Amino acid sequence: MMVVWTQHEAIQDLAESEETENQSAGLDKRVEQLLALGETLARKHCVACHPLPTPGMLDSGAWDLTLTRMLPWVGLVPPGTGLSNTNGFDRVLAAGLYPPKPLMSDQDWKLIRNYYLTKAPQFLQQPEGLEFVGSQNTFETVIPSAPFDASCIAVRVVPESGGLWVTHDPTKTVYRMSPDMNWQTPPLKLGGSPVELRFTPGGVVGSLIGSFMPSFERTGALVRWNDGNLETLATSLHRPTDVLPVDLNGDGREDLVVCEYGHFTGRVFWLENKGDTFKHHTLLEMPGCLNAASADFNGDQRPDLVILTGQAREAVYLLLNLGDNQFAPRMLLARQPMWGHSHIEIADLNNDKHPDLLITNGDNGELDPALSRPYHGVRVHLNDGKNNFTKELFFSQPGAYKALARDFDQDGDLDIASITYFADYKLNPKAGFIYLRQDKSMQFSAHTLPEADRGRWITLDAGDFDSDQDIDLVLGAYNMPQRQIPDALQKHWAENPTPILILKNRTK
């Protein structure tokens, strides 16, 4: 209430400075005029970096913090103001991202700020959430013992042979479990913490993020491990979050698409496999490049790419493969800067032979405590056959972090499994994991698990873990404390740690 009231006073001060003799009705009219002017200025200036946000997307307290963080980007305070660690920040300055002089006057900025803080709700509307239909019988929950704590940043099921690999971030160690749930020794040291592990014919390729927390330093790398031999494929990467093996030029060799999430700067590039070496090609230059997926979107028998971005201009980008190592980028589904994109996957959800998009948005790390946002969740964007994705199915899940589409119940259609890292742990902790079963064509029922609140699930993978010819799920927890998590739940996590949760499919 204090933020809203002080803003009401501030906007009246602006009005009174020009019309001190006005009566109450005239003053209210002037206030509305100033708010309208603030909106006009926002429409002029804010769209230079991202789609225009509406005041209702954050509460007034969150807007107060967010707008303060925007001051360097409009040139009203020096670059780097408010940063706790500026190591490597010279690269950002060299990129020319900050304006050399103010983009507006202090008065115009006050009008924009007053517009958002006055029009914002005191409390953000609570998400409705999904209505769970009850128990499910597809999965059996198994909680294995683990030689590490709940600080995992990757879990990956090993294709064909089963078992799984797990990345423990604090020790930068990869642990391997066999299908009979025995941990293999010794654990692997790959030179950092791989947040993505891809199993290829030439070995396991890992993207070492360098720093899980935001950083300007280029300490990430790309490595390949093959039967005890460790090879470095790329160094000095800026927080690489994904590597995708795919033969982009049809020469029979798997190339590698790499996403560098970065921090204020980032990029996507691909390494053309030349047999005994790799050739670098840049695809996109922008911050927040999260992950890549591939399918043939235009029927020319060449693999195209979709890239998901989660900073600045949050969006989906479609890169059509033109051949001859050339790609045509097109922005799809541009989103608000607080949207919080977290993962994208390609899947034909409605079985019409056109690749659809499965997207989660719920990254909420910029606020502590995190807001429970009504627009966070799982989205299916259906392809109309011409690569238009305007038809959307939305499933509410605050803090949604990753969703995968597989035919888990083996009935011929795709179901969806989703985790959240920023769940509403007070009102709906069971929504930390959601199983959306497709019961009829594009009709889904929502299910969860009694163990859904056993950890902060940050990573998820699907595959035949136990080699019994059906698709299992593995969840990994990273139990960082945050103020929206009740003390009792954090105590429960500390006393009963669950770094890994295995959901064994009981279909077979």
C-alpha positions as CSV (number, residue, x, y, z in Angstrom):
1,M,0.0,0.0,0.0
2,M,2.9,2.4,0.8
3,V,4.2,2.2,-2.8
4,V,0.8,2.9,-4.3
5,W,0.1,5.8,-1.9
6,T,3.5,7.5,-2.4
7,Q,3.0,7.2,-6.2
8,H,-0.4,8.8,-5.9
9,E,1.3,11.6,-4.0
10,A,4.1,11.8,-6.6
11,I,1.7,12.1,-9.6
12,Q,-0.3,14.7,-7.8
13,D,2.9,16.7,-7.1
14,L,3.5,16.7,-10.9
15,A,0.0,18.0,-11.5
16,E,0.1,20.6,-8.7
17,S,3.3,22.1,-9.8
18,E,1.5,23.4,-12.9
19,E,-2.1,24.0,-11.6
20,T,-1.9,24.9,-8.0
21,E,-5.3,26.6,-8.0
22,N,-7.3,23.7,-9.5
23,Q,-10.1,22.2,-7.5
24,S,-10.2,18.4,-6.8
25,A,-12.0,17.5,-10.0
26,G,-9.7,19.4,-12.2
27,L,-6.7,18.0,-10.3
28,D,-7.9,14.4,-10.9
29,K,-8.3,15.2,-14.6
30,R,-4.7,16.5,-14.7
31,V,-3.5,13.3,-13.0
32,E,-5.2,11.2,-15.7
33,Q,-3.6,13.4,-18.4
34,L,-0.1,12.9,-16.9
35,L,-0.7,9.1,-16.6
36,A,-1.7,9.1,-20.3
37,L,1.4,11.1,-21.2
38,G,3.5,8.5,-19.2
39,E,1.9,5.7,-21.2
40,T,2.7,7.6,-24.5
41,L,6.3,8.0,-23.5
42,A,6.5,4.3,-22.5
43,R,5.2,3.3,-25.9
44,K,7.8,5.5,-27.5
45,H,10.9,4.5,-25.5
46,C,10.3,1.0,-24.0
47,V,9.7,-0.8,-27.3
48,A,13.3,0.0,-28.4
49,C,14.5,-3.0,-26.4
50,H,11.5,-5.3,-26.0
51,P,7.7,-5.5,-26.5
52,L,5.8,-3.0,-24.4
53,P,4.9,-4.4,-21.0
54,T,1.6,-3.5,-19.4
55,P,1.3,-2.3,-15.8
56,G,-0.7,-5.4,-14.9
57,M,2.1,-7.8,-15.5
58,L,3.8,-7.0,-12.2
59,D,2.6,-5.7,-8.8
60,S,3.7,-2.3,-7.7
61,G,6.5,-3.4,-5.5
62,A,8.0,-5.5,-8.3
63,W,7.7,-2.6,-10.7
64,D,9.5,-0.3,-8.3
65,L,12.5,-2.7,-8.4
66,T,12.3,-3.4,-12.1
67,L,12.1,0.3,-13.1
68,T,15.1,1.1,-11.0
69,R,17.1,-1.6,-12.8
70,M,16.1,0.1,-16.1
71,L,17.8,3.4,-15.3
72,P,21.2,2.4,-16.9
73,W,19.5,1.3,-20.0
74,V,17.9,4.7,-20.6
75,G,21.2,6.5,-19.8
76,L,20.0,8.1,-16.6
77,V,22.7,6.5,-14.4
78,P,26.1,5.2,-15.3
79,P,26.4,1.7,-16.8
80,G,26.9,-1.0,-14.2
81,T,25.0,0.8,-11.5
82,G,23.6,-1.7,-9.0
83,L,25.7,-4.6,-10.3
84,S,27.4,-6.7,-7.5
85,N,30.0,-8.2,-9.8
86,T,31.4,-6.4,-12.8
87,N,34.2,-8.9,-13.7
88,G,34.1,-9.1,-17.5
89,F,31.7,-6.1,-17.8
90,D,34.1,-4.4,-20.2
91,R,32.8,-6.7,-22.9
92,V,29.3,-5.4,-22.4
93,L,30.6,-1.8,-22.6
94,A,32.5,-2.6,-25.7
95,A,29.4,-4.0,-27.3
96,G,27.8,-0.6,-27.2
97,L,24.6,-1.8,-25.5
98,Y,24.2,1.3,-23.3
99,P,23.3,4.7,-24.7
100,P,26.1,7.2,-24.8
101,K,23.7,9.9,-23.5
102,P,20.3,9.9,-21.8
103,L,17.4,8.8,-24.0
104,M,15.0,11.1,-22.2
105,S,14.8,13.8,-19.6
106,D,14.4,13.1,-15.9
107,Q,10.9,14.5,-16.1
108,D,9.9,12.1,-18.9
109,W,11.3,9.2,-16.9
110,K,9.3,10.2,-13.8
111,L,6.1,10.2,-16.0
112,I,6.9,6.7,-17.2
113,R,7.6,5.5,-13.7
114,N,4.5,7.1,-12.3
115,Y,2.4,5.5,-15.0
116,Y,3.5,2.0,-14.2
117,L,3.5,2.3,-10.4
118,T,0.1,4.0,-10.3
119,K,-1.6,1.6,-12.8
120,A,0.0,-1.5,-11.4
121,P,-2.0,-3.7,-9.0
122,Q,-1.0,-3.7,-5.3
123,F,-1.0,-7.5,-5.5
124,L,-0.7,-9.6,-8.7
125,Q,-3.7,-11.7,-9.6
126,Q,-3.2,-15.2,-8.3
127,P,-3.0,-18.0,-11.0
128,E,-6.0,-20.2,-11.1
129,G,-3.8,-23.3,-11.4
130,L,-4.8,-26.7,-12.8
131,E,-7.5,-28.9,-11.4
132,F,-5.9,-32.2,-10.7
133,V,-8.1,-35.2,-11.4
134,G,-6.5,-37.4,-8.8
135,S,-4.0,-40.3,-8.8
136,Q,-2.4,-41.7,-11.9
137,N,-1.2,-45.2,-12.5
138,T,1.4,-44.6,-15.3
139,F,4.4,-44.0,-13.0
140,E,5.8,-45.5,-9.9
141,T,8.0,-43.2,-7.8
142,V,11.5,-44.3,-6.8
143,I,13.8,-42.2,-4.6
144,P,17.3,-43.6,-4.9
145,S,20.1,-43.0,-2.5
146,A,22.7,-40.5,-3.8
147,P,26.3,-39.7,-3.0
148,F,25.6,-36.0,-3.4
149,D,23.1,-33.4,-2.1
150,A,20.2,-31.7,-3.9
151,S,22.3,-29.3,-6.1
152,C,21.8,-30.9,-9.5
153,I,21.7,-28.9,-12.7
154,A,21.4,-31.8,-15.2
155,V,19.9,-35.3,-15.4
156,R,20.1,-37.3,-18.6
157,V,18.8,-40.8,-19.3
158,V,21.3,-42.8,-21.4
159,P,19.8,-43.8,-24.7
160,E,19.7,-47.4,-25.7
161,S,21.6,-48.9,-22.7
162,G,19.5,-47.1,-19.9
163,G,20.8,-45.6,-16.7
164,L,21.4,-41.9,-16.2
165,W,24.0,-39.2,-15.8
166,V,23.7,-36.5,-13.2
167,T,25.6,-33.2,-12.9
168,H,26.3,-32.0,-9.3
169,D,27.0,-28.3,-9.6
170,P,29.0,-27.4,-6.5
171,T,31.6,-30.1,-7.0
172,K,31.4,-29.9,-10.9
173,T,31.1,-33.7,-10.9
174,V,29.1,-36.0,-13.2
175,Y,27.7,-39.1,-11.5
176,R,26.6,-42.2,-13.5
177,M,23.9,-44.6,-12.4
178,S,23.3,-48.0,-14.1
179,P,19.8,-49.3,-15.0
180,D,19.9,-51.5,-11.8
181,M,20.3,-48.2,-9.8
182,N,24.0,-48.7,-8.8
183,W,26.3,-45.7,-8.9
184,Q,29.4,-46.3,-11.0
185,T,32.8,-45.3,-9.8
186,P,34.7,-43.2,-10.2
187,P,32.5,-40.2,-11.0
188,L,33.6,-38.0,-13.9
189,K,35.4,-34.7,-13.9
190,L,34.8,-32.9,-17.2
191,G,36.4,-29.6,-16.3
192,G,33.2,-27.9,-15.2
193,S,29.5,-28.3,-14.7
194,P,27.7,-29.6,-17.8
195,V,24.1,-28.3,-17.9
196,E,23.5,-30.3,-21.1
197,L,24.8,-33.7,-22.0
198,R,24.2,-35.2,-25.5
199,F,25.0,-38.8,-26.3
200,T,26.4,-39.0,-29.9
201,P,28.3,-41.7,-31.9
202,G,31.5,-39.8,-31.2
203,G,31.0,-39.6,-27.5
204,V,29.1,-37.6,-24.9
205,V,29.1,-33.9,-25.6
206,G,28.7,-31.5,-22.7
207,S,28.1,-27.8,-22.4
208,L,30.0,-26.5,-19.3
209,I,28.1,-23.4,-18.2
210,G,31.0,-21.9,-16.3
211,S,28.8,-20.0,-13.8
212,F,25.3,-21.1,-12.9
213,M,24.6,-17.6,-11.4
214,P,24.6,-14.5,-13.7
215,S,28.1,-13.6,-14.8
216,F,29.8,-11.5,-17.5
217,E,32.9,-13.8,-17.6
218,R,33.4,-16.2,-20.5
219,T,34.4,-19.3,-18.4
220,G,32.2,-21.9,-20.2
221,A,33.3,-24.6,-22.6
222,L,32.2,-27.4,-24.9
223,V,33.8,-30.8,-24.3
224,R,33.4,-34.4,-25.6
225,W,34.0,-37.4,-23.4
226,N,34.6,-40.8,-25.1
227,D,35.6,-43.9,-23.2
228,G,37.9,-42.0,-20.8
229,N,39.2,-39.5,-23.3
230,L,38.3,-35.9,-22.8
231,E,38.5,-33.4,-25.7
232,T,37.8,-29.7,-25.6
233,L,35.8,-28.5,-28.6
234,A,35.4,-24.8,-27.7
235,T,36.5,-22.6,-24.9
236,S,35.8,-19.0,-23.5
237,L,32.1,-19.5,-23.9
238,H,29.6,-17.2,-22.2
239,R,27.4,-19.5,-20.0
240,P,26.5,-22.1,-22.7
241,T,23.2,-23.7,-21.8
242,D,22.6,-26.1,-24.7
243,V,24.3,-28.1,-27.4
244,L,22.3,-29.8,-30.1
245,P,23.8,-32.5,-32.4
246,V,22.3,-32.3,-35.8
247,D,23.6,-32.8,-39.4
248,L,22.7,-29.3,-40.8
249,N,24.4,-29.6,-44.2
250,G,23.6,-33.2,-45.1
251,D,27.2,-34.4,-45.3
252,G,26.5,-37.4,-43.0
253,R,28.4,-35.9,-40.0
254,E,26.7,-34.5,-36.9
255,D,27.3,-30.8,-36.4
256,L,26.8,-29.0,-33.1
257,V,24.4,-26.1,-32.4
258,V,25.5,-24.2,-29.3
259,C,23.4,-21.7,-27.2
260,E,25.3,-19.2,-25.1
261,Y,22.8,-17.7,-22.6
262,G,25.4,-15.1,-21.5
263,H,24.4,-12.1,-19.5
264,F,23.4,-8.9,-21.3
265,T,25.2,-10.4,-24.3
266,G,24.9,-13.9,-25.8
267,R,24.7,-15.8,-29.1
268,V,23.9,-19.0,-31.0
269,F,26.5,-20.6,-33.3
270,W,27.0,-23.9,-34.9
271,L,30.2,-26.0,-35.4
272,E,30.4,-27.6,-38.8
273,N,31.8,-31.0,-38.5
274,K,34.7,-31.3,-41.0
275,G,35.7,-34.7,-39.9
276,D,38.8,-34.0,-37.8
277,T,38.0,-30.4,-36.9
278,F,35.0,-28.0,-36.6
279,K,34.3,-24.7,-38.4
280,H,32.5,-22.0,-36.6
281,H,29.3,-20.3,-38.0
282,T,27.3,-17.6,-36.1
283,L,23.5,-17.9,-36.2
284,L,22.2,-15.2,-33.8
285,E,23.8,-12.5,-31.7
286,M,21.6,-11.8,-28.7
287,P,21.4,-12.4,-24.9
288,G,19.5,-15.2,-23.2
289,C,19.7,-17.9,-25.9
290,L,18.4,-20.8,-23.9
291,N,18.0,-23.9,-26.0
292,A,17.7,-25.1,-29.6
293,A,15.5,-27.8,-31.2
294,S,15.3,-29.1,-34.8
295,A,12.8,-30.3,-37.3
296,D,11.9,-29.8,-41.0
297,F,9.5,-26.9,-41.0
298,N,9.1,-26.3,-44.7
299,G,9.2,-29.8,-46.2
300,D,12.5,-29.4,-48.1
301,Q,14.2,-32.4,-46.3
302,R,16.6,-30.1,-44.5
303,P,16.7,-29.7,-40.7
304,D,15.6,-26.2,-39.6
305,L,16.1,-24.8,-36.1
306,V,14.0,-23.0,-33.4
307,I,15.8,-21.0,-30.7
308,L,14.3,-19.8,-27.5
309,T,15.5,-16.6,-25.9
310,G,14.9,-15.6,-22.3
311,Q,16.4,-12.1,-22.0
312,A,15.7,-8.7,-23.6
313,R,13.6,-9.6,-26.6
314,E,12.2,-12.9,-25.3
315,A,10.9,-14.8,-28.3
316,V,11.0,-17.9,-30.4
317,Y,13.2,-17.7,-33.5
318,L,12.7,-20.0,-36.5
319,L,15.8,-20.4,-38.6
320,L,15.0,-22.0,-42.0
321,N,17.8,-24.0,-43.5
322,L,18.4,-22.6,-47.0
323,G,21.3,-25.0,-47.8
324,D,24.9,-24.0,-48.5
325,N,25.3,-23.3,-44.7
326,Q,22.8,-20.4,-44.9
327,F,19.9,-19.8,-42.6
328,A,17.0,-17.3,-42.7
329,P,15.9,-16.2,-39.2
330,R,12.4,-15.2,-38.4
331,M,11.0,-14.0,-35.0
332,L,8.0,-15.9,-33.8
333,L,6.0,-15.3,-30.6
334,A,7.6,-12.2,-29.2
335,R,7.1,-11.9,-25.5
336,Q,7.2,-9.4,-22.6
337,P,10.6,-8.9,-20.9
338,M,9.3,-10.5,-17.7
339,W,7.8,-13.5,-19.5
340,G,10.5,-15.8,-18.2
341,H,11.1,-18.3,-21.0
342,S,12.7,-21.5,-19.8
343,H,12.5,-24.3,-22.4
344,I,11.3,-25.2,-25.9
345,E,10.7,-28.6,-27.5
346,I,9.3,-29.6,-30.9
347,A,6.6,-32.2,-31.0
348,D,3.6,-33.0,-33.2
349,L,1.0,-32.8,-30.5
350,N,-2.1,-33.0,-32.7
351,N,-0.7,-35.7,-35.1
352,D,-1.2,-33.6,-38.2
353,K,2.4,-34.1,-39.5
354,H,3.4,-30.5,-38.8
355,P,5.9,-29.7,-36.0
356,D,4.3,-27.9,-33.1
357,L,6.0,-26.0,-30.3
358,L,6.0,-26.9,-26.6
359,I,7.2,-24.0,-24.5
360,T,7.5,-23.3,-20.7
361,N,7.8,-19.9,-19.3
362,G,8.4,-19.4,-15.5
363,D,12.0,-18.2,-14.9
364,N,11.5,-16.0,-11.9
365,G,15.0,-15.6,-10.5
366,E,15.1,-11.8,-10.6
367,L,12.8,-11.4,-7.6
368,D,13.1,-12.7,-4.1
369,P,10.6,-13.8,-3.1
370,A,9.4,-14.8,-6.5
371,L,6.0,-13.7,-7.7
372,S,3.4,-16.3,-8.5
373,R,2.5,-15.0,-12.0
374,P,-0.8,-15.9,-13.8
375,Y,0.9,-16.0,-17.2
376,H,3.5,-18.6,-16.2
377,G,3.0,-22.2,-17.4
378,V,3.1,-24.7,-20.2
379,R,2.1,-23.7,-23.7
380,V,1.4,-25.7,-26.8
381,H,1.5,-23.6,-30.0
382,L,0.0,-25.5,-32.9
383,N,1.4,-25.2,-36.4
384,D,-1.2,-24.4,-39.1
385,G,1.0,-26.0,-41.7
386,K,2.4,-22.7,-42.8
387,N,4.6,-22.1,-39.7
388,N,2.0,-19.8,-38.1
389,F,1.6,-20.7,-34.4
390,T,-1.3,-18.5,-33.3
391,K,-3.4,-21.3,-31.8
392,E,-2.4,-21.8,-28.2
393,L,-3.2,-24.2,-25.4
394,F,-2.2,-22.9,-22.0
395,F,-1.7,-24.9,-18.8
396,S,-1.1,-22.8,-15.7
397,Q,2.0,-23.7,-13.7
398,P,3.7,-20.8,-11.9
399,G,7.5,-21.0,-12.3
400,A,7.4,-23.7,-15.1
401,Y,10.9,-24.7,-16.1
402,K,10.8,-27.6,-18.5
403,A,8.2,-29.7,-20.3
404,L,8.7,-32.8,-22.4
405,A,6.2,-34.5,-24.8
406,R,6.2,-38.3,-25.1
407,D,3.7,-41.1,-25.4
408,F,4.1,-42.1,-21.8
409,D,1.0,-44.3,-21.6
410,Q,1.6,-45.8,-25.1
411,D,-1.9,-45.1,-26.4
412,G,-0.8,-43.5,-29.6
413,D,-0.8,-39.8,-28.7
414,L,1.7,-37.5,-26.9
415,D,1.4,-36.6,-23.2
416,I,3.3,-33.9,-21.4
417,A,5.4,-33.9,-18.3
418,S,6.4,-30.6,-16.7
419,I,8.4,-29.4,-13.7
420,T,8.7,-26.0,-12.1
421,Y,11.6,-24.4,-10.3
422,F,9.6,-21.5,-8.9
423,A,6.5,-23.2,-7.7
424,D,3.9,-21.6,-5.5
425,Y,5.2,-23.6,-2.5
426,K,2.7,-22.0,-0.1
427,L,-0.6,-22.5,-2.0
428,N,0.1,-25.3,-4.4
429,P,3.4,-27.2,-3.8
430,K,2.1,-30.3,-5.6
431,A,2.3,-28.3,-8.9
432,G,6.1,-28.8,-8.8
433,F,5.5,-31.7,-11.2
434,I,2.6,-32.0,-13.6
435,Y,1.7,-34.9,-15.8
436,L,-0.7,-33.8,-18.6
437,R,-2.2,-37.0,-20.1
438,Q,-3.8,-36.7,-23.5
439,D,-7.1,-38.6,-23.1
440,K,-8.7,-37.5,-26.3
441,S,-7.3,-35.5,-29.3
442,M,-5.9,-32.3,-27.7
443,Q,-7.8,-32.9,-24.5
444,F,-5.6,-33.2,-21.4
445,S,-6.2,-34.2,-17.8
446,A,-3.7,-33.0,-15.1
447,H,-2.1,-35.3,-12.6
448,T,0.6,-34.9,-10.0
449,L,2.4,-37.1,-7.4
450,P,2.5,-37.2,-3.6
451,E,6.3,-36.7,-4.0
452,A,6.0,-33.6,-6.2
453,D,7.1,-31.3,-3.4
454,R,10.2,-33.3,-2.4
455,G,12.5,-30.8,-4.0
456,R,12.9,-27.7,-6.3
457,W,13.0,-29.4,-9.6
458,I,15.3,-27.7,-12.0
459,T,16.0,-30.4,-14.5
460,L,14.0,-33.2,-16.2
461,D,14.6,-35.9,-18.8
462,A,12.7,-38.7,-20.3
463,G,13.9,-42.1,-21.6
464,D,14.0,-45.8,-21.0
465,F,15.9,-45.7,-17.8
466,D,15.4,-49.3,-16.8
467,S,15.5,-50.8,-20.4
468,D,12.0,-52.3,-20.2
469,Q,10.7,-50.7,-23.5
470,D,8.7,-47.8,-22.0
471,I,9.5,-44.2,-21.3
472,D,10.5,-43.2,-17.7
473,L,11.1,-39.8,-16.2
474,V,13.9,-38.5,-14.0
475,L,13.7,-35.2,-12.0
476,G,16.7,-33.4,-10.5
477,A,16.5,-30.9,-7.6
478,Y,18.6,-27.8,-6.9
479,N,17.3,-26.7,-3.5
480,M,18.5,-23.2,-3.3
481,P,16.7,-21.2,-0.6
482,Q,14.3,-18.5,-1.6
483,R,12.0,-16.4,0.6
484,Q,8.7,-17.7,-1.0
485,I,9.6,-21.2,0.2
486,P,8.0,-21.9,3.7
487,D,10.5,-22.6,6.4
488,A,8.9,-26.0,7.2
489,L,9.3,-27.1,3.6
490,Q,13.0,-26.1,3.5
491,K,13.5,-27.9,6.8
492,H,11.9,-31.0,5.3
493,W,14.2,-30.8,2.2
494,A,17.2,-30.5,4.5
495,E,16.2,-33.5,6.7
496,N,15.0,-35.7,3.8
497,P,17.0,-34.7,0.7
498,T,15.8,-36.0,-2.6
499,P,18.4,-35.0,-5.2
500,I,17.0,-37.4,-7.8
501,L,13.4,-38.6,-8.3
502,I,12.8,-41.5,-10.7
503,L,9.4,-42.1,-12.2
504,K,9.4,-45.6,-13.5
505,N,6.8,-46.2,-16.2
506,R,4.5,-49.1,-15.3
507,T,3.0,-49.5,-18.8
508,K,5.2,-52.5,-19.6
